C-alpha cells in the first residue's frame, strides 16, 4: 500500500498491512479476526493493520519454538553453522533497509537521520553476533583441588522477546541475533505501535531460510502478551521497555524461575566540569537529550553544571533548541519528528505541566509547536531552576525534555548523577582527562562516555539498578542466552 502521509508533495512512504501471523517460519491464519491498527503520528490516520495474536496464536508459536528446540537441528548445529544463517539474515535485512527506514518513519515518525541510524544498527547487531562463534570460548578446561573437567555452554531454550516501539528493528536484532547465535529458538512480540515494520522484518527471516520453528513473530495487545511471559514452555524472557512492565514480567518469570533480561530505560546525566568551553560540548550534548524526540532509553536528559556556569550553559542549550526544526520527518532538514503516539505526547505534555507545578522554569519549548496542525509534535523543551528531587529530574519522560541542575562540587555532581533509581548511560565533559575518568568511575551506570555521547550496542549494554538486569551486545549479550555446564572427570571434546 502506498500511503500519502501529508498534504505536502513529499514522496509517499511504503508501509504494508499484513493479514497473517509468522508462526514457526510460515505465514498462518490468525485464530481470530482481531487486528492492531498502526496510526501515523504525522497524520493521525490509520496507515496499516496487522493481526492481533491471541492466546491460541501465542501457544502455537511457543509450541513451534519448543519442538524446534527439543527436536530440531538448530541447537545442535555448530556455532559456525548458525553464524552462516546470521550472515544470511543480515543480507536479507540489508536489502530491506530502505523499506524498513520508511516504515519506521511512517509508524513512529522518526526523522530521516534517526530512522537510518536505528535501522542500520540492526545490521551491526547481526554483524556482531555472526562473529561470536570464533570470539566466544565455547569450551573451557578447569581443574580444582580434587578434580578436573570442562565447562560447556548450552543454549537456554525457548526465548520470548518483547520489544518496544522506539527502535523496533534494532531492538529486535539486539535480542534475536545473540539468542539465535546461542542456539535458542525465539518468539518475538513487537509493540503494537510498530508491528507492521516488524512483520516486514519477518520477511527477512523467511528469506534467510531458517529451519522450521526457529523464529515466530506474533503481535499482540499487552493483556494477551502476558501469556508469552507466563508460558511454562518459555525458558527465558528478554524485554526492553518501561520499568513498570519489566517488574511485572519479572513477577511472571519468578513463578518458574524463568531466565530474564531487562532493559528498562533511564534518566541519564551528563556532568560538566568547569574547564570545558560551551562550544566544545553543547552542540553534541543538546542532541543526546532530544534526538529521536527524546524517545531513547539512554538519552542524556539531565545536565549537571557548575553553579557559576549555569547561565552560560543554559543560554547555549537554548540557542541550539530554538534552531532545531521540528516537523514532517520526511523533510530532509527536519531534526525532530513527532512523538510516536497520542498517548506518548500526552504523557510528555503532562510531565511538562508537572515540572511547572514543581516550580521549575521553562527556558524554551514546553508545548506542541503552533505551526503544525496535525501530528503528535512537542517542541524541544529545556527546564532550569530544577532541584534533583523533582519528578522531572527523577522520572523517565521519554520525550524531548531536558533539565539543567547546578552543583557546587564534583562530589555533589556525582551524588546527583547517582541519585535516581536508574543507571543506564551517562557522560562527562572535561578538559582534564584524569578528572573526567575519575568522575566516570564514580557514576553507577552501565555505559558512560567522556567528551561525547554514544549508545554503544556492540559492547555490553544494559543498566545498573532499575535500568535493568543483565547485558546485551557482544559476548556478554551472548552469555545471557547460555547455561554453563560443568562436566567433571573428562577432558574437553576435540574441536
Ligand atoms: P511498555 O513497557 O508498556 O511496553 C513495551 C512492550 O511491552 C510492548 O511490546 C508492550 O506491548 C509490551 N507489554 C506491555 N505490558 C505487557 C505485559 N503485561 N505483558 C507482556 N508484554 C507487555 O512501554 P510503552 O507503553 O510503549 O511506553 C511507556 C513508557 O515506557 C515510555 O514513556 C518510556 O518511559 C518507557 N519506555 C522505555 C523504553 C526503553 O527503551 N527502555 C522503550 C519504550 C518505552
Boltz pocket constraint, residues with backbone or C-beta under 6 A from the ligand:
constraints:
  - pocket:
      binder: B
      contacts: [[A, 162], [A, 163], [A, 164], [A, 165], [A, 166], [A, 189], [A, 190], [A, 191], [A, 192], [A, 220], [A, 221], [A, 222], [A, 223], [A, 225], [A, 226], [A, 229], [A, 240], [A, 241], [A, 242], [A, 243], [A, 245], [A, 246], [A, 248], [A, 263], [A, 264], [A, 265], [A, 266], [A, 296], [A, 297], [A, 347], [A, 396], [A, 397], [A, 398]]
      max_distance: 6.0
